[in-house]
Amino acid sequence: MYKKIAFKVILLFIVLVIINAVYSKWFYEDDIQQHSDIINLVRDIPNDADIIYVGESSNNSFRRDDLDKRYISAFVGDYFPELNTYDITKPAAHAGIYKVLLENIPLENQVKTVIVTLNLRSFNANWIYSDLETPLQKSLVLIKPYPPLFNRFLLSFKAYDIKSESEREEQFKKKWKRDQFNLPFEFPFQNVIEWDYWMANYGIKDSVGNIDYKQTELACHYIKTYGFQLDTTNNPRIKDFNDIIKLAHKRGWNLVFNLLAENTEKAQELIGDELVYMINENAKILENYFQNRGVIVVNNLNVVEDEQFIDQDWTTEHYAEKGRKIVAKNVAEALKTWYKEFYVEVNLGTTYHTNFFNSCDNSCEVWEQMHTITSELAYSGNKSSRTGTGNDFSITWEYPLKVIPDSLKQNIAIELMLNQKSLNHDAKLIIEAHGSSFNFYRVGFDVKDDIKEVNQWVKYSKTFTIPDSIKQADLMKIYIYNPSREKIYVDDFRIVIK
């Protein structure tokens, strides 16, 4: 009897191994691309990486009038031109997501140093119990460190954190009410619920004493976002970061936590000393806690001024160019611990440019629509920008033309490599100008008027004379517009102002 049971168990094990092998070979990748394409963020990191910067939207956000729209991670890399610096950027992600992504970095990758965003907001109840958590957790199931078939079972049976929006809301409101303030000074409110209720009813007053509802709503957001006292014993984000520390020790990585800047200037203006005290105390707790565990913590909490925060009606860590550069410089200074001989000084100032080039393979200063980059086809390098089939716009040059002296901007020479799969489209080269001193300007040139070849790379060029009326444009944009279902690929896009 025991032999029969043992035989059946062994047979079942063998069958599962075979099924797992079949699933892994023929079906697993399709499921990953459908449910866990987040793994591509890791796969895009070359094996020659020296430094990897891991963050959320703070890394890649920018203001439209920035002369240099590159990521914080790219600015960090400027200080170490001989090293290979790459990023893993996932909007709305937190340390629990970073941990799984870092676990998936291949062992053969040569990365020596990992920089992880330490976002103070991610420790609050509103983010821990965010309604974004369900799709984020679902995206990780198939890339957990278990056999692929087992992961597929977990996904099928929804063995991940699933809650409705109302259930999430109930969670964070319960925590707001339960967590009592313990401050070293008298304070009239016991918790966030009471503080938020008072602010919503008494509000921010305007110059004549009436409630400014817009500013009052913003003040309430600040209270609900930053009005907490960090508990390092029970906060789940602390565990996530500790797991990252363990992983770094296991993999032999140097580890840096980048404590992001918060708009403490706006917090002071709207709420006052009490909220700013909580923000600073929580930052100190994080800094001391992780430094005591051997991690370098770069404290950028108060280094970015209010004007550099892009979102003035919400609480985010999205900075304009100067803010991103300040954060990057402080991170780069910390990296001198290991890379002092590679460090070079970088000018934080902004200067205008007249020559721009995008090969689609590297981070570029003033280009948008970079999500259209694909490795399907390329003229040079490994990637190009794909338009059509839902992506109407190619990579897009964006620049404040007004920063260039008028004497240096008579014409714009446009040159790019283009590959069209057919002529069944009405794609155009579009030139736009936006400004407060003139009406919206837009002109288009039919691509088919100049290029008849299909399924081959052809040079497309156009010289555009800049009208005097738009020389003070706040923002100028140049791109290929293709709303058809036909694919058109663009590579080696060059703009020269002369």
VOTIVO-159956 format. One line per field, with one value per residue (C-alpha): residue number from 1; x, z, y; residue in one letter. Coordinates in steps of 0.25 Angstrom, whole numbers, plus 5000, padded with zeros to 4 digits. Last residue first. Layout:
<recs>
pos c(NUM;...) .
xx c(X;...) .
zz c(Z;...) .
yy c(Y;...) .
code c(a;...) .
</recs>
This chain:
<recs>
pos c(498;497;496;495;494;493;492;491;490;489;488;487;486;485;484;483;482;481;480;479;478;477;476;475;474;473;472;471;470;469;468;467;466;465;464;463;462;461;460;459;458;457;456;455;454;453;452;451;450;449;448;447;446;445;444;443;442;441;440;439;438;437;436;435;434;433;432;431;430;429;428;427;426;425;424;423;422;421;420;419;418;417;416;415;414;413;412;411;410;409;408;407;406;405;404;403;402;401;400;399;398;397;396;395;394;393;392;391;390;389;388;387;386;385;384;383;382;381;380;379;378;377;376;375;374;373;372;371;370;369;368;367;366;365;364;363;362;361;360;359;358;357;356;355;354;353;352;351;350;349;348;347;346;345;344;343;342;341;340;339;338;337;336;335;334;333;332;331;330;329;328;327;326;325;324;323;322;321;320;319;318;317;316;315;314;313;312;311;310;309;308;307;306;305;304;303;302;301;300;299;298;297;296;295;294;293;292;291;290;289;288;287;286;285;284;283;282;281;280;279;278;277;276;275;274;273;272;271;270;269;268;267;266;265;264;263;262;261;260;259;258;257;256;255;254;253;252;251;250;249;248;247;246;245;244;243;242;241;240;239;238;237;236;235;234;233;232;231;230;229;228;227;226;225;224;223;222;221;220;219;218;217;216;215;214;213;212;211;210;209;208;207;206;205;204;203;202;201;200;199;198;197;196;195;194;193;192;191;190;189;188;187;186;185;184;183;182;181;180;179;178;177;176;175;174;173;172;171;170;169;168;167;166;165;164;163;162;161;160;159;158;157;156;155;154;153;152;151;150;149;148;147;146;145;144;143;142;141;140;139;138;137;136;135;134;133;132;131;130;129;128;127;126;125;124;123;122;121;120;119;118;117;116;115;114;113;112;111;110;109;108;107;106;105;104;103;102;101;100;99;98;97;96;95;94;93;92;91;90;89;88;87;86;85;84;83;82;81;80;79;78;77;76;75;74;73;72;71;70;69;68;67;66;65;64;63;62;61;60;59;58;57;56;55;54;53;52;51;50;49;48;47;46;45;44;43;42;41;40;39;38;37;36;35;34;33;32;31;30;29;28;27;26;25;24;23;22;21;20;19;18;17;16;15;14;13;12;11;10;9;8;7;6;5;4;3;2;1) .
xx c(5082;5074;5078;5068;5072;5064;5073;5061;5046;5037;5024;5014;5000;4988;4987;4988;5002;5008;5023;5029;5034;5029;5032;5030;5029;5030;5038;5042;5027;5023;5036;5033;5044;5048;5047;5057;5052;5059;5055;5066;5060;5061;5054;5040;5034;5040;5031;5037;5035;5021;5018;5022;5011;5016;5009;5008;5003;5003;4995;4991;5002;5008;5005;5013;5011;5018;5016;5023;5017;5023;5011;5005;4994;4994;4993;5007;5013;5022;5029;5043;5048;5062;5062;5066;5060;5067;5061;5063;5065;5069;5083;5080;5067;5075;5071;5063;5050;5050;5046;5048;5040;5045;5035;5038;5027;5012;5000;5003;4990;4994;5003;5016;5029;5041;5054;5063;5076;5087;5085;5073;5065;5053;5045;5053;5043;5042;5028;5029;5039;5028;5036;5050;5058;5070;5071;5072;5079;5076;5065;5077;5072;5079;5078;5087;5083;5085;5082;5089;5084;5093;5097;5111;5116;5129;5135;5135;5142;5153;5143;5135;5132;5129;5128;5114;5109;5113;5106;5093;5094;5096;5084;5075;5080;5079;5064;5061;5067;5060;5046;5042;5031;5032;5016;5006;4995;4991;5005;5010;5023;5031;5042;5035;5034;5049;5056;5067;5058;5056;5069;5075;5084;5084;5096;5092;5099;5088;5089;5089;5075;5069;5076;5071;5057;5055;5061;5051;5040;5044;5045;5031;5025;5031;5027;5013;5013;5021;5010;4999;4998;5011;5019;5014;5017;5032;5032;5030;5036;5050;5053;5061;5071;5075;5088;5093;5106;5103;5109;5097;5094;5096;5088;5077;5077;5076;5065;5057;5060;5053;5041;5040;5041;5030;5021;5020;5020;5033;5038;5026;5026;5018;5007;5001;5009;4999;4985;4990;4996;4983;4975;4984;4981;4966;4967;4975;4964;4953;4959;4950;4947;4955;4957;4971;4967;4965;4970;4959;4950;4942;4952;4964;4956;4952;4966;4972;4961;4963;4978;4979;4977;4976;4978;4993;5002;5016;5026;5016;5009;4998;4988;4988;4974;4966;4976;4978;4963;4962;4973;4966;4952;4958;4964;4951;4944;4954;4952;4962;4972;4985;4990;4986;4976;4974;4979;4990;4995;4993;5002;5012;5013;5015;5026;5034;5035;5044;5032;5032;5018;5011;5017;5007;4996;5002;5003;4988;4983;4992;4987;4975;4984;4985;5000;4999;4987;4993;5006;5020;5020;5020;5034;5039;5053;5057;5067;5081;5088;5103;5112;5104;5111;5099;5101;5092;5081;5073;5060;5061;5063;5049;5043;5049;5045;5031;5031;5039;5029;5023;5014;5021;5032;5046;5057;5070;5083;5097;5109;5122;5132;5123;5122;5116;5107;5101;5094;5087;5083;5077;5069;5063;5065;5056;5068;5063;5051;5039;5029;5033;5039;5035;5045;5051;5040;5031;5036;5050;5062;5075;5085;5100;5111;5103;5110;5099;5089;5076;5065;5061;5058;5048;5043;5039;5027;5021;5015;5001;5001;5016;5017;5006;5013;5026;5020;5013;5023;5036;5031;5018;5025;5035;5024;5016;5028;5031;5017;5016;5029;5023;5010;5018;5026;5013;5007;5019;5019;5005;5007;5019;5011;5000) .
zz c(4849;4857;4855;4858;4856;4857;4855;4854;4850;4847;4840;4843;4835;4844;4841;4851;4847;4852;4850;4860;4863;4875;4879;4893;4899;4885;4884;4870;4866;4859;4852;4844;4845;4831;4830;4824;4821;4821;4820;4818;4814;4821;4813;4814;4804;4795;4791;4800;4797;4795;4803;4816;4815;4821;4833;4839;4853;4860;4873;4874;4878;4891;4901;4892;4886;4873;4864;4853;4848;4838;4832;4831;4821;4820;4810;4805;4811;4821;4823;4828;4831;4835;4840;4836;4840;4837;4845;4839;4844;4858;4863;4862;4870;4882;4886;4899;4892;4884;4897;4892;4889;4879;4878;4877;4867;4869;4865;4873;4872;4860;4854;4859;4863;4868;4866;4873;4873;4867;4854;4844;4854;4854;4865;4876;4879;4884;4884;4900;4896;4893;4897;4893;4899;4906;4901;4908;4898;4887;4879;4872;4875;4871;4874;4870;4874;4889;4900;4914;4927;4940;4948;4942;4944;4951;4948;4957;4952;4962;4973;4969;4982;4993;4981;4980;4991;4983;4971;4979;4983;4969;4964;4974;4970;4955;4957;4964;4953;4942;4948;4959;4961;4975;4977;4986;4978;4972;4969;4962;4955;4967;4964;4969;4983;4985;4984;4995;5007;5007;4998;5009;5002;5011;5010;5015;5026;5035;5044;5032;5029;5043;5044;5030;5032;5046;5041;5029;5039;5048;5036;5031;5045;5048;5034;5038;5052;5047;5037;5029;5015;5015;5023;5014;5001;5006;5010;4996;4997;4993;4991;5000;4991;4997;4993;4992;4988;4982;4987;4982;4996;5003;4993;4995;5010;5008;4998;5009;5019;5009;5008;5023;5025;5015;5023;5035;5047;5054;5048;5052;5045;5050;5041;5035;5022;5012;5019;5024;5010;5003;5013;5010;4995;4997;5005;4994;4984;4994;4998;5010;5011;5020;5010;5006;5005;5016;5017;5022;5035;5030;5022;5031;5044;5037;5032;5046;5053;5043;5043;5058;5072;5068;5077;5078;5090;5088;5088;5079;5080;5069;5070;5059;5059;5052;5040;5040;5039;5028;5020;5021;5018;5005;5001;5003;4995;4983;4983;4989;4983;4989;4981;4980;4968;4966;4952;4956;4967;4957;4947;4958;4960;4946;4945;4957;4968;4969;4966;4952;4949;4961;4960;4950;4960;4971;4963;4958;4972;4979;4970;4979;4990;5003;5006;4998;5006;5019;5018;5016;5001;5003;5009;4996;4997;4982;4981;4976;4973;4971;4965;4953;4945;4941;4941;4953;4945;4951;4955;4970;4967;4961;4972;4982;4974;4975;4990;4991;4984;4969;4965;4952;4949;4945;4945;4941;4935;4938;4930;4936;4928;4928;4943;4947;4935;4940;4952;4941;4934;4947;4949;4936;4924;4920;4918;4913;4923;4918;4918;4932;4935;4941;4938;4952;4961;4953;4961;4964;4963;4958;4953;4953;4947;4936;4926;4926;4919;4926;4916;4923;4936;4930;4922;4935;4936;4925;4935;4930;4915;4913;4924;4919;4905;4911;4919;4908;4899;4907;4922;4920;4914;4925;4936;4930;4930;4944;4948;4942;4949;4963;4960;4957;4970;4978;4971;4973;4988;4989;4983;4991;5004;5000) .
yy c(5312;5302;5287;5276;5261;5248;5236;5227;5227;5215;5215;5204;5205;5206;5220;5232;5235;5249;5250;5260;5274;5282;5297;5302;5316;5321;5335;5332;5329;5342;5344;5332;5321;5316;5301;5291;5277;5264;5249;5239;5225;5212;5201;5194;5204;5215;5227;5237;5252;5255;5242;5249;5260;5273;5279;5293;5297;5310;5313;5328;5338;5344;5333;5323;5309;5305;5293;5286;5273;5263;5256;5242;5240;5225;5214;5216;5203;5198;5211;5213;5227;5232;5246;5261;5274;5287;5299;5313;5327;5324;5330;5345;5342;5338;5324;5323;5327;5313;5306;5292;5279;5269;5257;5242;5238;5241;5233;5221;5213;5204;5215;5220;5213;5220;5212;5203;5194;5203;5209;5208;5200;5190;5183;5188;5199;5213;5219;5221;5232;5241;5253;5258;5269;5263;5249;5236;5226;5216;5224;5231;5245;5257;5272;5284;5298;5297;5307;5307;5302;5302;5290;5289;5275;5272;5258;5245;5233;5233;5235;5223;5215;5226;5236;5230;5239;5251;5246;5245;5259;5263;5255;5262;5276;5272;5267;5281;5289;5281;5282;5272;5262;5257;5258;5264;5271;5284;5290;5278;5282;5285;5294;5306;5300;5299;5286;5283;5280;5264;5261;5252;5242;5230;5221;5207;5200;5196;5207;5216;5210;5214;5227;5232;5227;5233;5246;5247;5244;5255;5265;5262;5262;5275;5281;5277;5284;5296;5301;5296;5303;5311;5301;5290;5298;5300;5285;5281;5267;5264;5249;5240;5233;5220;5215;5200;5194;5181;5167;5159;5154;5167;5174;5164;5166;5181;5180;5171;5182;5192;5183;5181;5196;5198;5189;5199;5190;5192;5205;5213;5226;5237;5242;5255;5255;5250;5253;5266;5270;5266;5274;5286;5284;5284;5297;5304;5301;5304;5318;5321;5336;5345;5357;5352;5338;5328;5314;5305;5304;5292;5284;5288;5283;5270;5268;5269;5260;5249;5250;5247;5253;5268;5280;5279;5282;5279;5267;5260;5246;5246;5234;5224;5217;5228;5229;5214;5212;5222;5215;5201;5206;5213;5200;5193;5203;5202;5187;5177;5167;5164;5152;5137;5140;5125;5127;5135;5126;5114;5122;5124;5109;5106;5116;5109;5120;5132;5142;5147;5141;5148;5162;5169;5164;5172;5185;5183;5181;5192;5203;5204;5210;5203;5206;5219;5225;5219;5227;5220;5222;5237;5237;5232;5225;5223;5211;5213;5200;5198;5187;5183;5172;5164;5149;5147;5152;5164;5157;5159;5174;5174;5167;5177;5189;5185;5184;5197;5205;5206;5217;5219;5208;5212;5203;5211;5210;5215;5210;5216;5224;5237;5237;5250;5250;5237;5244;5253;5241;5235;5248;5246;5255;5266;5276;5290;5289;5296;5284;5281;5267;5253;5242;5239;5244;5234;5222;5218;5209;5214;5203;5206;5198;5191;5182;5172;5181;5186;5184;5171;5178;5188;5176;5169;5179;5171;5163;5159;5158;5158;5148;5139;5139;5136;5124;5117;5109;5106;5108;5101;5089;5089;5091;5080;5070;5074;5072;5058;5054;5059;5052;5039;5041;5042;5031;5022;5026;5023;5009;5006;5010;5000) .
code c(k;i;v;i;r;f;d;d;v;y;i;k;e;r;s;p;n;y;i;y;i;k;m;l;d;a;q;k;i;s;d;p;i;t;f;t;k;s;y;k;v;w;q;n;v;e;k;i;d;d;k;v;d;f;g;v;r;y;f;n;f;s;s;g;h;a;e;i;i;l;k;a;d;h;n;l;s;k;q;n;l;m;l;e;i;a;i;n;q;k;l;s;d;p;i;v;k;l;p;y;e;w;t;i;s;f;d;n;g;t;g;t;r;s;s;k;n;g;s;y;a;l;e;s;t;i;t;h;m;q;e;w;v;e;c;s;n;d;c;s;n;f;f;n;t;h;y;t;t;g;l;n;v;e;v;y;f;e;k;y;w;t;k;l;a;e;a;v;n;k;a;v;i;k;r;g;k;e;a;y;h;e;t;t;w;d;q;d;i;f;q;e;d;e;v;v;n;l;n;n;v;v;i;v;g;r;n;q;f;y;n;e;l;i;k;a;n;e;n;i;m;y;v;l;e;d;g;i;l;e;q;a;k;e;t;n;e;a;l;l;n;f;v;l;n;w;g;r;k;h;a;l;k;i;i;d;n;f;d;k;i;r;p;n;n;t;t;d;l;q;f;g;y;t;k;i;y;h;c;a;l;e;t;q;k;y;d;i;n;g;v;s;d;k;i;g;y;n;a;m;w;y;d;w;e;i;v;n;q;f;p;f;e;f;p;l;n;f;q;d;r;k;w;k;k;k;f;q;e;e;r;e;s;e;s;k;i;d;y;a;k;f;s;l;l;f;r;n;f;l;p;p;y;p;k;i;l;v;l;s;k;q;l;p;t;e;l;d;s;y;i;w;n;a;n;f;s;r;l;n;l;t;v;i;v;t;k;v;q;n;e;l;p;i;n;e;l;l;v;k;y;i;g;a;h;a;a;p;k;t;i;d;y;t;n;l;e;p;f;y;d;g;v;f;a;s;i;y;r;k;d;l;d;d;r;r;f;s;n;n;s;s;e;g;v;y;i;i;d;a;d;n;p;i;d;r;v;l;n;i;i;d;s;h;q;q;i;d;d;e;y;f;w;k;s;y;v;a;n;i;i;v;l;v;i;f;l;l;i;v;k;f;a;i;k;k;y;m) .
</recs>
